[in-house]
Amino acid sequence: MGDYKAIIFDMDGVLVDSEPLFLKAINSLVIQENAEPISEDENRDHLIGTTIEETWRRLKQLRGLPLSVPEYIERYEVVVEQVLKQELAAQPGVVALIEECRRRGLPKAVASSSLRAWVDLKLESIGLQDAFDVVLGGDDVTLGKPEPDIYLLAAERLGIPPQECIAIEDSPVGIAAAVSAGTHTIAVRTESTKGLDISRAHSVLDSLIDFDLSLLAEHP
């Protein structure tokens, strides 16, 4: 059997396909400023995987938006919470992999760039609010992805060295964070990140249905 004793999951694109919902929320505010909506390509190239602060810093640069970053974040939080209450579904293979980890006694974490409150909301929406031993959002660390801090913190709270953890990511920013933390990093191809360079990951899957269970330790 394998040697990896824990899995740390990214949220958006890995556990749920919520990237289109975030783009919808962003554009509802961008349009209010009479600015051109953010395209899927711009979202893919500049925004996916970043923290809320970095997202709005970049949006201000991209569209010359007049208000401050904190003002936009305050408005954005309201819109996102409304959007996320729409029905979400777990990505293919997620529930089976979590169940397999539970069977083997392997701890699991979420390490997301989203605000912790949004992570909790999404986990509740897909019925996985009690499935993880550790849940972290972008506001739980000072430096967000691509810095490794959130993965290092997740491993620390799981009580497992990063080198014995698998991280599952979908964006170059997240992959950079996970690799820098020393985890074995698996990338999942998603529609939202199609065409981006995810080659830094140790392996790439089309879906978590294809996850190689032989990587995981058995009742460590």
ABEGO torsion letter per residue (X at the ends): XBABABBBBBABGAABBAAAAAAAAAAAAAAAAGBBBBBAAAAAAAABGBBAAAAAAAAAAAAGBABBAAAAAAAAAAAAAAAAABBBBBBBGAAAAAAAAAAAGBBBBBBBABBAAAAAAAAAAAGAAAABABBBBAAABABBOABAAAAAAAAAAAGBBAAABBBBBABAAAAAAAAAAGBBBBBBBBAAABGBBAAABABBBABAAABBAAABBBGX
